[in-house]
Amino acid sequence: MTARELLDAYRERRVSPVEVLEGLVPGIEADEFNAFSFTDLDGAREQARAAEARWRRGEPLGRLDGVPVAIKDAYPTRGWPTLRGSRAIDPAGPWDVDGSAVAALRRNGAVLPAQTTSPEFGWKGVTDSPLRGITRNPWDPARTPGGSSGGSAAALAAGLVPLALGSDGAGSIRIPCAFTGLPGLKPTYGRVPYWPPSAFGSVSHGGPMARTVTDLALLLDVMCEPDPRDWTALPPAERSFLDGLEDGIAGERVAYSPDLGYVAGIDPEVAAAVERAARALEGLGAQVERADPGFEDPRWVQENLWWAVCAQIVWGLDDASALDPGFAAAAALGREVTVTDLLAAEAQRNVLGTRMGEFHARYDLLVTPTLPIPAFTAGRNVPEGWPDEHWQSWTPFTYPFNLTQQPAATVPCGLTAQGLPIGLQIVGARHADALVLRAAHAYERAHPLRT
């Protein structure tokens, strides 16, 4: 059942939060895809019993009372060791504070059964680490679910939880959702309060992951609740993201860019599926035109900012002797980044942001592939035989829109001949989160993923 369906069932007393949690417990305990880094089933049972009592009294707490939500190992959670996939963090804690989104979930009665795996400090687009091992894709366990929110994606795709928290600094929600046949949203920067702030700064966005776009909107409503600890957060949303979700996209101006003008090596099955999806938007009443945004690949900008942060993280560790070798290598690259490089990267980022602002004066939405390839072998940073050793080389559609802080969603748009999911990326102007969700919902409703 979706989160929305669970809430309806609780209200009608067809099922209870305790029954739902106990139904999920065997799968969570088995964890055959290594989706979880920590479980707290006793705590979740206590939360579920409290939710059940509130529903019996007709006094539900907030918007998610009794709904299980998994928490990515990037969000501090009171009483849980938030190790961020690293052996360099002391498990002893203290773990005495909730991050913004977790605090909002508690205020709304959510049941928190488990924490989900991520790579060390969320540094890459797949999910494995020396601390937690390899997380696998429920569609094909030999393949990666992507990352860095790969544990959340695996848990959702396997049906182990209805909702999960993700974070996205260069595609870390959209990548795993695309690889596992899920919708996911990277909201406008600041739409979701994000305290404590990510080490990756203003390219990193907290966001919802779910199995339907409706559930994304439901979870986003909760995640958007104000937190005075985040001084970069936007003012509270003026209305629920569920309002108007069913209104469709008739008349919206949509630019379809199959390659952003610079991406090469796109898998033919991916390209064909995304083109069909773009044309399907015409059938929903949108005005679709093929158009590129007109910027060059900003990978140099992304990598300079990214590698520098990796170096800063390592610099602040008491013991850096047991790091993921790839993360240590990324930090070494970051130590070569100069102040001049960073200033130049920020200057180019400003140009990119202006270009996209001007582009969205002409087009309401931009649609692209989410990724140029389907999921590849688990335990690798790049596909076998890939000509580039860095994970950014296969994520060229995602990281530009972290640099510009725009809302960007992925929604499944088909399967390869091998049965692997393909994602359609939908990008909106800054603050157009509701429109992005509305477009994703319209496509999902008209073209549900057929397995």
N, C-alpha and C positions, 0 to 999 in steps of 0.2 A: 504494500500500500504506500501511496505517496504521503508526504507529511500533511498535505491538505485533506486527504482522505482519512488519515488517522484522526485529525482534529474533529472531522464530522462524525466519525465513529465514536469518539469519546463523548461528544455532545449528545449523541443518540443512545448512548450506553450499549452499543453493540460489541464493544471491546474495551478493555481497560489498559492504562499505561503499564500496569504490572504484567498483564498477559503479553503485550507487545514486546516488552523488554525480555521476558523469559523466552519468547519465541526466537529472539535474536542471539541469546547467550550462547547456544551451541556453536553457531558459526563464528562468533567473536572468539570463543575459546579455542576453536580449531585453527583459525587464522591461517588457512592454507596458502594465502598469497602474500603473507608477511606484510599485511596492511597496518598492523598496530605495533606501536612501540611501548605502550603501557596500557593496562586495563584497570578499571576501578569498578568492578561489577557490584561489589557490596555497596559502594557509595551510590551507584546508579539505582540499585534496588530501593534504597532508602528514598531517593528522589522520586522514583516511580510510585512508591506507596503514598508519598505525600501528594503527588499529582492526582492519583486515583481518588484520594479522600476529597480533594478540592472539587473534582468533577462530580463526585456523588453529591456534594453540597450545592452544586450549581454555581461554584465560585472559582472558575479557572483563573490561573495567574498568567496574565499577559497573553502573548500570541502563539506560544509554542508549548503550552503546558502539557507535559508528559511525552513530548516527541524526542526520541533519541537523536543526538547530534554528536558526531565525532570531531575531535579537536586536533588540528595539525600541530605537530611538534615544533611550533614556532610561536604559539600563543601561550604565554604564562597562564597556568591554571593552578589555583590554590590547592596545595597538598600533593600535586603531581610533579615529578622531576621533568622539567622542560630542558632536555639535553641537546636539542637541535641536531640530533644525529651525530653528536661528537663525543669522543672519549676525553676531550680536553675540558669538559665541564664537570664539576664536582656533583655527583648525584645527591650529596647530602643537603644541597640547597643553601639557604632556606627557600622554601617554595610557599610563600605566604601572601601572594597577591594574584589577582586575576587581571589579565589583559582586558582591553576595552570590549572586544567581542564576547569573551567568555563571561564577563560581568553582565553584559546585556542578556546573554542566554540564561543566566541564573535568574535575573529579574523577571524573565518571561517563562519560567518554569520548565525549561528544557532538561532532559535527562542526559547526563554526560557519562557514557560507558567507557570511552576509550580515547586514547591519543593515537594519531596516525603518523606513520613513518615519513621521513624526508631525508634527502642527502645532507651531508654535513654542512650546516649553516645555510642550507638552501641554495648552494652555489651553482647547481647545474640542472639541466632539463630532463634528467632521469632520476630514479630513486634507488640508490644503494649507498651503503656507507660501511666503514669498518666496524662501527658500533652495532648496527642493526642488520647487516647483510643485505640481500637483494630482495626488493619488492617486485611482485610479478603481476602480469596483466590477466584478469579473469577471462578475457576472450581467448587467450593463448598463453599459458603460464611460461612458455619458453621466451616470451617477449616482455619488454618493459611496459609499464603503464605510463611512462613519462614521469616528469617531475617539474618542480620540486614537490608539488602537492600530490605525489603519486600514491601515498598511502590512503589519502582521502578518496582519490579516484578509485583505487582498487576496492576499498570498503563499499563504496556506493555501487560500483558495477557488479560486485558479488552479492548485493542485496543484504549486506550486513548492517547497514544503517540507512535511514531515509535522507539525512542531511549531513553535511560536513563543512567545516571551515577550511578555506584555502588562502594562500597568499600568492601574489604574482608580481615578480620584479622584472621578468623578461619573457613571461609566458607561462609561469608556474601554475596557474589555474587552467589556462586554455590548452596547454600542451597535453597534460594528462587527461583532461576531459575529451579532447579530440581522439586520443589513442584508445580510450575506453568507452566511446559511444555515449557520452554524457553532455548535457549542457552545462556551461560554466560562465561566470561573468567576472571580469576585472572592471570594477566601477571606476568612475572618475576619481582621480586622486583627491582624497579628503572627504569623499562621500561617506566612507566608513571610517570612523575614528580608529586610530591604530596606535595604541599605547601598550607597552613601550614601543618607540619607533623602531622600524627595521634598520639594521646596519646599512642597508642599501638605499636608505634615504628616500628621496622623492620619486624614485622610479618604482618603489614597492607599494602595492595596493593590497589591502585585505578584501576578500570577496567570498561570495557564496558558491557552493557546489551542491548539486542535487541530481535527481533523475528526471525532473521536468522543469520547464521554465517557470511554471506557476510556483513551484517550490523554491526556485531561485529568488523570485520576488518576495515570497513569504519570509525567507531567511534574511534577505537584504533589509527588509523593514526592521527587523530586530537588530541587525548589525549596525544600522545607521543611527541607532539611538545615541544621543550626545554623551560625550565623556570629556569633562573639563581638563583632563590630563593631556589631551591631544590639542595643542595650540594651532595645528595646521588644518584641523577639521573644518569642513564646510558647515554652514548653518543647517539645522535639521531639515529634512525633506518636508515639503509642504503638504504632501499627501502620500498615502500608501502606494507602493509600486504595484500592488494588485489592482488599483483603480485604473481603468482604461486598458488593462492588459489585453482584453478581448477585442479591442477596437480595430485591429487590422492595420494595414499599411497602404491602403488605397490612396493614390496620389503622391506618395512619398517619392522623392528623387533619389535614386540609388545608382551609385557608380560601381560597376563590376570591374575589378582589376585582377586578372588571372595570375599576374606575376609581379605586381607593383612596379613594373618597368625594369626590374633588375634581377629577379630570381630565376635561376636556371636549374635544370635537373629535376623538374617536378614530375613525380610519378604519373604516367598517363592515366591510370585509373582515378587518381586524386583529381587531376585536371578535369577529366570528363564529368565526374560526380559534382564538382563545384560549379562547373558551367551549367549543368542541368539545374542545380539549385538556384543559380542566379536567374535563369530563365523562368523557374517556377515562381519567383517573386513577381515577375510580370503577370503571371496568372492570378496573383493575389491583388492585383491592381496597382502595383508600384510602377513607376517610370524608370526602367532600367536602361542604362547606357554604359557601354564599355569606356572606361576612362581611368588613367593612372593618376595618382596624386602628384607625380612630377618631382619626387626627390630621389637622390641617390642613396644607395644602401648606407644606413647610418651605423653599420657594425663597428667601425672604428670608434665612434662616440660611445656606443654601449660598452665595448670592451675596455676602454680606458677607465670609464667610471666603475665598471664591475671589478676589474682586476685590482684597482686601487683599494676598493672596499675590502676585497679578500685579504690584501696585505695588511690593512688596518685591523681586521679581525684577528689575524695571526699575531700581530704586534701586541695585542692586548691580552693574549693568553698566557697563563702561568706556565703551561706545559704544552708545547707544540710538537712533541716527539711522536705522537701517535695519530697524526692527521691522515685523512684520505690523501694518497700521493697526488691525485689530480688537483685537489684543493690546495695542497702545498705548492704545486707547480703554478697554479693560478695566482697565489700570493706572491710567488717569486716574480711573475710577470708584473704584478702590481707595484713591486718595489722599483721597477724601472720607469714607472709613469712619473713624469715631472709635474710640477705645479703649472708650468706652461701648457703641458698636454691637457691637464684638467680644465684649465680656463678655456683652451681652444675647443674642447669637447662641449663645455657648457655653451659656448658661443654658437656652435653648430646646432646644438639642441634647441636654442632659441629660434634659429632660422627654421628648423624643422617644425616647431610648434606654430610659428607664423604661417608657414606654408599650409599646414593642415587646417588652421583657422580659416584661411582664404578658400581652401578647397571646400570646406563645409558651408561656406556661403552659397556655393553652387549646388552642392549635393547634401541631402540629409544624412545619407548613410553610405558607407563604403563596404563592399563585400569582397572577400578574398578567400583562398584556402586558409585554414588555420595552420596547417603544416604541409610541406611539399611531399611528405612520405608517410606511409603507415608505420605502425609500431614495429620496432626491430628487436634484435636479440637482447634479452635482459642481461644486466651486468656489464654493459658496454656504454661508453659515453657517446659514441657515434656508431652508425651501422658498419657491419663488416665490409671491408674494401673501400670505405669512404675516403675521399681524397684529402680531407681536412680533419685534424685531430680535435678541434674545438667544437663544443656542442652548439655554439651559436650558428655554426655553418648549416645546420638543418632546422633552425627556428627563425628564418628571415622574415616571416610574416608577423611574428608576435612582438619582438622587442621594440620596433619603432614606436608602438603606441603606448609603451611604458614611458618612453622618453617624452612623449607629448601629453601624457597623463589623461588620455581619452578613455571613455568607456569602450570596452571591446568584449564581445561574447563569442563563444563557440557553440554550435548546435550540430548534432550529427546529421549528415546529409547522404549517407549511403555506406555500403560495404565494398571492399575489394573482392576479387574472385576467391581469395583465401579466407574471406569472412572477417576481415579486419575493418574497424570503423574509420570513417573519413569525416573530417570536421569542416564546417563552413564558418568563417569568421565574419562577424558583423560589427563594424566600427561606427561610432557616432561622434559628433562634436562633444567637446567638454560640457558636462552637465546634462547631456541627452541620454542619461541612463534609462529613463522610462521608455524612450523610443527604441533603444537597442533591445530592451526586453520585449517590447511589443512586437518588433520584427522577428525576433527569435521565436516567440510564442506562435506567431502567425505561421511561420514556416513549419515548426514542429507539429502544430495541429493539422496542417494540410498534408504533411509528409512525414509521418512518424517513422522512426527507424524500424525496419522489418528484419527480424533475426531468423 
